[in-house]
Amino acid sequence: MNKIFVLLLFTALALNLQYSFWFGKNSVATLVDTREQIEREVSHNKQLTQRNNVLKAKVVDLKYGEDVMEQRARVELGYIEKGETFYRIVEVEQLPVDLVEPSVR
């Protein structure tokens, strides 16, 4: 009877441990979910690192690149250097009606 009691006790203990291992708080399913979450976070971090590198390069270029400053001044502020001639090409549809020649109408 003593052997049967000890055998039942160890069997119950083994079943309890197996249940905890497969279905408990820190089970195999939790481990798999955590690994998947880590993979997603690592992938997201790689994307953010790439974006940050692009932004860093833009900041350095804006700080030290004269070509970028000149280009922005031309586009945003209408900058024209000495010796350059500015030509504006206007489509006929954009002109007021009284400025369009009768032969073009």
Phi, psi and omega in degrees: 000323178297320181292322180293318178298315179294319179296317177295321179297313180292325177295316178297318178297317179296318178295320178297317179294320178295320178298314179297322182294318185268328188233358186280193184299314179249056186274181179295322179298319177296320178298316180296316178298319180295319178296319178295320178296320179296318179299317178297317181293321179296318178297316179296319179296323177297317178297317180294324178295318178297317179297318179297321178297320178296316180295321177298318179296321178295319179297315179298318180295321178291326180287318191243351183268112180288330180297320180293318179297318180295318179297315179295321178296321179294313185286313188272329186244357180072033182294134176228129180281163176297139179087351178268151176244132182262127177241131176248125179257120183247133177289152181298324181296337183272345181284148173296153187298324184287346179266348181278132179295148181298332181286340182273333184296000000 
